[in-house]
Amino acid sequence: MSQKGLLITGIVLAVVFFLLLVGSLVACCLQRRRAHKHRQVDEEHALQRVIVPITEPAPVRRTTIEQKVDRRQFGN
């Protein structure tokens, strides 16, 4: 090949390499930004779960002394 052909090939390869580099940097930045947004959304959902008042109290199981004595006597 002539020097002119080699020069054009070198310039084309340099431009392609530069575009790949810029594309990978943009993709990396977008991925970080998306991960940061997901983390914020997850934290907000977690806060909503904590802050939401409990509408129904959990059922309370009350064991009388007689029931405890019966369990010990019969091995339940």
C-alpha positions as CSV (number, residue, x, y, z in Angstrom):
1,M,0.0,0.0,0.0
2,S,1.1,3.5,-0.5
3,Q,1.8,5.9,2.3
4,K,-1.5,7.7,1.6
5,G,-3.5,4.5,2.0
6,L,-1.7,3.6,5.2
7,L,-2.4,7.1,6.6
8,I,-6.1,6.9,5.8
9,T,-6.3,3.4,7.3
10,G,-4.6,4.6,10.5
11,I,-6.9,7.6,10.8
12,V,-10.0,5.4,10.3
13,L,-8.7,2.9,12.9
14,A,-8.0,5.8,15.3
15,V,-11.5,7.2,14.9
16,V,-13.1,3.8,15.4
17,F,-11.0,3.3,18.6
18,F,-11.9,6.7,19.8
19,L,-15.7,6.1,19.2
20,L,-15.5,2.8,21.1
21,L,-13.8,4.5,24.0
22,V,-16.4,7.2,24.2
23,G,-19.2,4.7,23.9
24,S,-17.9,2.6,26.7
25,L,-17.4,5.6,28.9
26,V,-21.0,6.7,28.2
27,A,-22.3,3.2,28.9
28,C,-20.4,3.1,32.2
29,C,-21.8,6.4,33.3
30,L,-25.3,5.4,32.4
31,Q,-25.0,2.2,34.3
32,R,-23.7,3.9,37.4
33,R,-26.5,6.4,37.2
34,R,-29.2,3.7,36.8
35,A,-27.7,1.7,39.7
36,H,-27.8,4.9,41.9
37,K,-31.5,5.5,41.0
38,H,-32.4,1.9,41.8
39,R,-30.6,2.2,45.2
40,Q,-32.6,5.4,45.9
41,V,-35.9,3.7,44.9
42,D,-35.1,0.7,47.1
43,E,-34.3,2.9,50.1
44,E,-37.6,4.9,49.6
45,H,-39.6,1.6,49.4
46,A,-37.8,0.4,52.6
47,L,-38.7,3.6,54.4
48,Q,-42.3,3.3,53.2
49,R,-42.5,-0.2,54.6
50,V,-41.1,1.0,58.0
51,I,-43.2,4.1,58.2
52,V,-46.6,2.6,57.2
53,P,-48.6,2.1,60.3
54,I,-49.7,-1.3,61.3
55,T,-53.5,-1.5,60.7
56,E,-54.1,-4.9,62.3
57,P,-52.4,-5.8,65.6
58,A,-50.8,-9.2,65.6
59,P,-52.8,-11.9,67.4
60,V,-51.5,-12.3,71.0
61,R,-51.4,-15.8,72.4
62,R,-52.0,-15.8,76.1
63,T,-51.2,-18.9,78.0
64,T,-52.7,-19.3,81.4
65,I,-50.9,-20.8,84.3
66,E,-53.3,-23.8,84.3
67,Q,-52.4,-24.5,80.6
68,K,-48.7,-24.4,81.4
69,V,-49.1,-26.8,84.3
70,D,-51.2,-29.2,82.1
71,R,-48.5,-29.1,79.5
72,R,-45.8,-30.0,82.0
73,Q,-47.9,-32.8,83.5
74,F,-48.9,-34.4,80.2
75,G,-45.6,-33.7,78.5
76,N,-47.0,-31.6,75.6
